Amino acid sequence: MLKSLFLVLLAVCLFPVSLFGRTDSLPGKYLSLGTRTAGICFGNAPVYTGFKFNLINRYTKRTNILDVCFFSLGKDSLYTTNGLSLMLTAGAQHKSNGMIITPIGSLTDIENGIALNGLVNIFDKLNGYGFSYVMLGDTINGLATSFILFSRKRSDIQRSRINGVAIGVWVISFGEVRGLSVSMQNSTKVHKGLSVGVYNKTEKLKGIQVGLYNVAMNNPRGLRRLPLLNMHFGK
C-alpha cells in the first residue's frame, strides 16, 4: 500500500516535469563532451562513463562514476549505476553499486553500498548501509537505520531477513533477524542474536531480549513473557 501511494504521489507531482523534459529523454538524445560513451554528458545517454547530467532518466542501461538527474525511471530498462547516483527528487532503478542519494525516496531492486533516502527506501536487497525515514525491504545484509523498518511483502513476511544490525526508532518488523535489532518495538518470526527495545516479541528466539516486556513463544510456559530480560539458547 505504501509503495502504491508513493508512486501515485510521484506521478502527480512530476507529470508537468515529464512533459517538459520528454524531448530530452528520448534514447540517444544527449550532448557529450568527450567520446560518445565517456566524458561529460548532458542528456539521456543509454550507457555512459563519466559525469552525466539529465532531467529524467528513461530507457537508460548503465552509468559509471556520476549520474545526476531530477527524476529517474531507469527501472524500465534495468538501469544500473556504478558510482554515485544523485536523484534530486526520487526515482527507480534496478541496481546501485556505490552510493544512491535522494531527498524523497527510491525504488531499487539491489543496493550495494550506501543508500541515503529522505522519506522512503523500497528495495529487494540491501548490501551495505541504508538510511531512510521508512524502509521497506526483503533482505538486509549490513546496517540499516530508520524510524520504521518493515518487511516489503507483508503477506510473506517470514521470507524477509536482516543479517547484521537494524536500528529503528518506532518499530522493526521482519521475518528473521540474525544479529542485533534496536527499536521501541521489535517484532519478528525468528530472532537469532540480541533484541533491545521497550517491547520485544518473536515466535522463535535463540539469543537474548532486553526490554520492558519480552515475549519468546518458544520458551516453556511461564517463561514466554518476562519483564526486563528473556533468553533462549536451545533449539
ZIPE-V611669 format. One record per pair of residues at least 6 apart in sequence whose ideal C-beta (glycine too) atoms are under 7 Angstrom apart, sorted by the first residue. I is the first residue (numbers start at 0). J is the second residue. Records with the same first field share a line. If there is no record, write none. Layout:
I: J + J
This chain:
1: 135
2: 121 + 135
5: 104 + 119
9: 89
13: 70 + 88
16: 69 + 70
17: 55
20: 54 + 55
23: 42 + 43 + 54
24: 43 + 54 + 55 + 57
25: 43
26: 43 + 45 + 58
28: 42 + 43
29: 40 + 41 + 42 + 43 + 44
30: 41 + 42
31: 38 + 40 + 44
32: 38 + 39
33: 39 + 49
36: 46 + 47 + 48
37: 47 + 48 + 49
38: 49
39: 49 + 50
40: 47 + 49 + 50 + 51 + 52
41: 52
42: 53
43: 53 + 56 + 57 + 59
44: 51
45: 58 + 59 + 60
46: 60 + 61
47: 62
48: 63 + 64
49: 64
50: 64 + 65
51: 62 + 65 + 66 + 67
52: 67
53: 68
54: 68 + 69
55: 68 + 69 + 70 + 72
56: 68 + 71 + 72 + 73 + 78 + 90
57: 72 + 75
58: 75 + 76
59: 73 + 76 + 78
60: 76 + 78
61: 79
62: 80
63: 81 + 82
64: 82
65: 82 + 83
66: 80 + 84 + 85
67: 85
68: 86
69: 87 + 88
70: 86 + 88 + 89 + 90
71: 86 + 90 + 91 + 92
72: 90 + 91
73: 90 + 91 + 92 + 93
74: 91 + 92 + 93 + 106
77: 93
78: 92 + 93
79: 93 + 94 + 96
80: 92 + 95 + 96 + 97
81: 96 + 97
82: 97
83: 97 + 98
84: 95 + 99
85: 100
86: 101 + 105
88: 102 + 103
89: 101 + 103 + 104 + 105
90: 101 + 105
91: 105 + 106
92: 107
93: 108
94: 108 + 109
95: 107 + 110 + 111 + 112 + 114
96: 111 + 112
97: 112
98: 112 + 113
99: 105 + 107 + 110 + 114
100: 115
101: 116 + 117
102: 117
103: 117 + 118
104: 116 + 117 + 118 + 119 + 120 + 131
105: 116 + 120
106: 121
107: 122
108: 123
109: 123 + 124
110: 122 + 125 + 126 + 127 + 129
111: 126 + 127
112: 127
113: 127 + 128
114: 120 + 125 + 129
115: 130
116: 130 + 131
117: 132
118: 131 + 132 + 133
119: 131 + 132 + 133
120: 129 + 131 + 134
121: 135 + 151
122: 136
123: 137
124: 137 + 138
125: 136 + 139 + 140 + 141 + 143
126: 140 + 141
127: 141
128: 141 + 142
129: 143
130: 144
131: 145
132: 145 + 146
133: 145 + 146 + 147
134: 143 + 145 + 148
135: 149 + 151
136: 151
137: 151 + 152 + 159
138: 159 + 160
139: 161 + 162 + 163 + 165
140: 162 + 163
141: 163
142: 163 + 164
143: 165
144: 166
145: 167
146: 167 + 168 + 169
147: 167 + 169 + 170
148: 165 + 167 + 171
149: 172
150: 156 + 159 + 172 + 173 + 174
151: 159
156: 174 + 188
157: 174 + 188
158: 174
159: 173 + 174
160: 173 + 174 + 175 + 177
161: 173 + 176 + 177 + 178 + 180
162: 177 + 178
163: 178
164: 178 + 179
165: 171 + 176 + 180
166: 181
167: 182
168: 182 + 183
169: 182 + 183 + 184
170: 182 + 183 + 184 + 186
171: 180 + 182 + 185
172: 186
173: 187
174: 187 + 188 + 189
175: 187 + 188 + 189
176: 187 + 190 + 192
177: 191 + 192
178: 192
179: 192 + 193
180: 194
181: 195 + 196
182: 196
183: 196 + 197
184: 196 + 197 + 198
185: 194 + 196 + 199
186: 200
187: 201
188: 201 + 202 + 203
189: 201 + 202 + 203
190: 201 + 204 + 206
191: 205 + 206
192: 206
193: 206 + 207
194: 208
195: 209 + 210
196: 210
197: 210 + 211
198: 210 + 211 + 212
199: 208 + 210 + 213 + 214
200: 214
201: 215
202: 216 + 217
203: 217
204: 215 + 217 + 231
205: 231 + 232
206: 230
207: 230
208: 215 + 229 + 230
209: 228
211: 226
212: 226
213: 225 + 228 + 229
214: 223 + 224
215: 223 + 229 + 231
216: 223
217: 231
218: 231
